[in-house]
Amino acid sequence: MQNVLLTKEVVINIVNYDMVQQISLASTEYGEGENEFVKAGLTMLKSDVVKPFRVAESPVQFECKVTKVEALGKEGGAGNLVFSEVVKIHIDSSILDANGGIDQHKIDQVARMGGNWYSRANEGLFEVPKPLLTLGIGVDNIPDHIRTSKVLTGNDLGMLGNIEKIPTQSEIKEFIDNHEDLRAIVNSGEQASLALKAKEYLEQNDVLSAWKVLLAK
């Protein structure tokens, strides 16, 4: 909010399902000076009219001038209401229908609800665990061979970045030794197969096991 009051400019980035885990990670209370784009693995895109950067992964971005800010209370969590004038809109052509309008299925928007809950326009309610009270390591601290995987999505990386510390080699070895199917994949040296197995754990919200698979040697 301090930056909004200083610049009187904002960018509103529409969030779709493909980026929800990264956006959740970006809400972590990182220290002053930390770049949340970097921590969440999102791409900074220069705006055309306003100073704040856009999120390149967002399907629709609104460049805005702030016209008024009203406090909604003085107690903790009261928040502020920000009034803004849209000065430029960016729309990814991949979400448009044959008539040039936004296809609501293609954009696949999500809405923030209470607690861990979100609503997905296409499929209804789902949960995203809140970022840790202790700081997650961030996408920027994920090893390169994992971060650049062609198998893992932005959502996968967002989940992996929301962990306080990476498992130790002894923890990884114990995990792999107790899973015969994983030992065979590790011995094959096929990184793509390991990534696919890790995705299965991520789909079950078992982030720690996914890390152990990805770091297995």
C-alpha positions as CSV (number, residue, x, y, z in Angstrom):
1,M,0.0,0.0,0.0
2,Q,2.9,2.3,0.7
3,N,4.1,2.0,-2.9
4,V,0.5,2.8,-4.1
5,L,0.4,6.0,-2.1
6,L,3.9,7.0,-3.4
7,T,3.4,6.3,-7.1
8,K,-0.4,6.8,-7.3
9,E,-0.2,4.1,-10.0
10,V,-1.0,0.4,-10.0
11,V,-1.3,-2.6,-12.3
12,I,-4.2,-5.0,-11.8
13,N,-3.3,-8.5,-13.1
14,I,-6.0,-11.0,-13.6
15,V,-5.1,-14.4,-12.0
16,N,-6.0,-17.6,-13.7
17,Y,-5.6,-21.2,-12.5
18,D,-2.2,-21.7,-14.2
19,M,-0.5,-19.1,-11.9
20,V,-2.5,-19.4,-8.7
21,Q,0.2,-21.1,-6.7
22,Q,2.8,-18.5,-7.7
23,I,0.4,-15.7,-6.8
24,S,-0.2,-17.3,-3.4
25,L,3.5,-17.5,-2.8
26,A,3.9,-13.9,-3.7
27,S,1.7,-13.0,-0.8
28,T,4.3,-14.2,1.7
29,E,5.5,-11.4,4.0
30,Y,9.1,-11.2,2.7
31,G,11.3,-8.6,4.1
32,E,11.6,-5.0,2.6
33,G,13.7,-5.0,-0.6
34,E,12.8,-8.6,-1.6
35,N,11.4,-8.8,-5.1
36,E,8.2,-10.8,-5.0
37,F,8.4,-11.4,-8.8
38,V,11.7,-13.2,-8.3
39,K,10.5,-15.1,-5.2
40,A,7.4,-16.4,-7.0
41,G,9.1,-17.0,-10.3
42,L,6.9,-14.5,-12.1
43,T,8.1,-12.4,-15.1
44,M,8.3,-8.6,-14.8
45,L,6.9,-6.9,-17.8
46,K,7.4,-3.2,-18.3
47,S,4.1,-1.2,-18.5
48,D,3.4,1.2,-21.3
49,V,1.8,4.1,-19.3
50,V,2.4,3.6,-15.6
51,K,5.6,2.8,-13.6
52,P,4.7,-0.5,-11.9
53,F,5.5,-3.6,-13.8
54,R,2.9,-6.0,-15.1
55,V,2.9,-9.8,-14.5
56,A,3.7,-11.3,-17.9
57,E,2.0,-14.6,-17.0
58,S,-1.4,-12.9,-16.4
59,P,-3.9,-13.2,-19.3
60,V,-5.3,-9.7,-18.7
61,Q,-3.4,-6.7,-17.2
62,F,-4.9,-3.3,-16.4
63,E,-2.6,-0.3,-16.1
64,C,-4.2,2.2,-13.7
65,K,-3.9,5.6,-12.2
66,V,-5.0,5.7,-8.5
67,T,-7.7,8.4,-8.0
68,K,-8.5,7.8,-4.3
69,V,-7.6,5.6,-1.3
70,E,-10.1,5.1,1.5
71,A,-9.3,3.4,4.8
72,L,-11.9,0.8,5.8
73,G,-11.1,1.0,9.4
74,K,-8.3,1.3,12.0
75,E,-8.2,-2.2,13.4
76,G,-5.9,-5.0,12.2
77,G,-7.0,-6.4,8.8
78,A,-9.3,-3.6,8.0
79,G,-7.6,-2.8,4.7
80,N,-8.0,0.0,2.2
81,L,-10.3,0.6,-0.8
82,V,-8.3,1.8,-3.8
83,F,-10.2,3.6,-6.6
84,S,-8.3,3.6,-9.9
85,E,-8.8,4.7,-13.5
86,V,-7.8,2.2,-16.1
87,V,-5.6,3.8,-18.7
88,K,-4.5,0.8,-20.7
89,I,-5.6,-2.9,-21.0
90,H,-3.5,-5.8,-22.2
91,I,-5.3,-9.0,-23.3
92,D,-3.6,-12.2,-24.3
93,S,-5.0,-13.3,-27.7
94,S,-5.0,-16.9,-26.6
95,I,-8.1,-16.3,-24.3
96,L,-10.2,-14.8,-27.1
97,D,-13.1,-16.5,-28.9
98,A,-13.8,-16.5,-32.6
99,N,-15.6,-13.1,-32.3
100,G,-12.7,-11.4,-30.4
101,G,-14.4,-11.6,-27.0
102,I,-13.0,-13.2,-23.9
103,D,-13.7,-16.9,-23.7
104,Q,-14.5,-17.6,-20.0
105,H,-13.4,-21.2,-20.3
106,K,-10.0,-20.2,-21.9
107,I,-9.2,-17.5,-19.3
108,D,-9.9,-19.9,-16.5
109,Q,-10.1,-17.2,-13.8
110,V,-9.9,-17.9,-10.0
111,A,-11.4,-15.9,-7.2
112,R,-10.0,-15.5,-3.7
113,M,-12.4,-16.6,-0.9
114,G,-11.9,-17.1,2.8
115,G,-9.1,-19.0,4.5
116,N,-7.3,-21.3,2.1
117,W,-10.3,-21.4,-0.3
118,Y,-10.4,-20.1,-3.9
119,S,-13.1,-20.6,-6.6
120,R,-12.2,-21.7,-10.1
121,A,-14.7,-20.5,-12.8
122,N,-14.5,-23.8,-14.6
123,E,-14.6,-26.2,-11.8
124,G,-15.7,-24.6,-8.5
125,L,-14.0,-24.5,-5.1
126,F,-10.4,-25.6,-4.4
127,E,-7.8,-25.0,-1.7
128,V,-4.4,-23.4,-1.8
129,P,-2.6,-23.6,1.6
130,K,-1.6,-20.2,2.8
131,P,2.1,-19.3,2.6
132,L,4.1,-20.4,5.6
133,L,4.3,-18.2,8.7
134,T,8.0,-18.7,8.3
135,L,9.3,-17.7,4.9
136,G,9.2,-20.1,2.0
137,I,12.5,-20.4,0.1
138,G,10.9,-18.9,-3.1
139,V,11.1,-20.1,-6.7
140,D,14.5,-18.3,-7.1
141,N,16.1,-20.8,-4.7
142,I,14.9,-23.9,-6.5
143,P,17.9,-25.6,-8.2
144,D,18.2,-24.8,-11.9
145,H,17.5,-28.3,-13.2
146,I,14.2,-28.3,-11.4
147,R,13.2,-24.7,-12.1
148,T,13.8,-25.1,-15.9
149,S,12.1,-28.5,-16.1
150,K,9.7,-28.7,-19.1
151,V,7.5,-31.0,-17.1
152,L,6.8,-28.8,-14.1
153,T,4.4,-25.8,-14.4
154,G,4.4,-22.4,-12.7
155,N,1.9,-23.8,-10.2
156,D,4.2,-26.7,-9.5
157,L,7.1,-24.3,-8.9
158,G,5.0,-22.1,-6.7
159,M,4.2,-25.1,-4.5
160,L,7.9,-26.1,-4.3
161,G,8.9,-22.6,-3.4
162,N,6.5,-22.5,-0.4
163,I,8.6,-24.7,1.8
164,E,10.8,-23.5,4.7
165,K,13.8,-25.7,3.9
166,I,14.9,-28.3,1.4
167,P,15.0,-31.9,2.7
168,T,18.5,-33.3,3.6
169,Q,20.3,-35.9,1.7
170,S,19.7,-38.4,4.5
171,E,16.0,-37.7,4.4
172,I,16.0,-38.1,0.6
173,K,17.9,-41.4,0.7
174,E,15.6,-42.9,3.4
175,F,12.5,-41.9,1.3
176,I,13.9,-43.4,-1.9
177,D,15.1,-46.6,-0.1
178,N,11.5,-47.1,1.1
179,H,10.0,-46.8,-2.3
180,E,11.1,-49.5,-4.7
181,D,9.4,-47.9,-7.7
182,L,11.3,-44.7,-7.2
183,R,14.7,-46.5,-6.9
184,A,14.2,-47.8,-10.4
185,I,13.5,-44.4,-11.8
186,V,16.4,-42.8,-10.0
187,N,18.8,-45.6,-11.3
188,S,17.6,-44.9,-14.8
189,G,18.7,-41.3,-14.5
190,E,15.6,-40.0,-16.4
191,Q,14.9,-36.5,-15.0
192,A,11.7,-36.2,-16.9
193,S,10.3,-39.4,-15.2
194,L,11.3,-38.0,-11.8
195,A,9.5,-34.8,-12.5
196,L,6.4,-36.6,-13.6
197,K,6.5,-38.6,-10.4
198,A,7.0,-35.4,-8.4
199,K,3.9,-33.9,-10.1
200,E,1.9,-36.9,-8.8
201,Y,2.9,-35.9,-5.2
202,L,2.2,-32.3,-5.8
203,E,-1.3,-33.1,-7.0
204,Q,-1.8,-34.7,-3.6
205,N,-0.4,-31.6,-1.9
206,D,2.6,-33.7,-0.7
207,V,5.2,-31.1,-1.4
208,L,7.9,-32.6,0.8
209,S,7.8,-36.0,-1.0
210,A,7.9,-34.1,-4.4
211,W,11.1,-32.4,-3.3
212,K,12.6,-35.7,-2.2
213,V,11.9,-37.2,-5.6
214,L,13.3,-34.3,-7.5
215,L,16.5,-34.2,-5.5
216,A,17.1,-38.0,-5.6
217,K,20.4,-39.1,-7.0
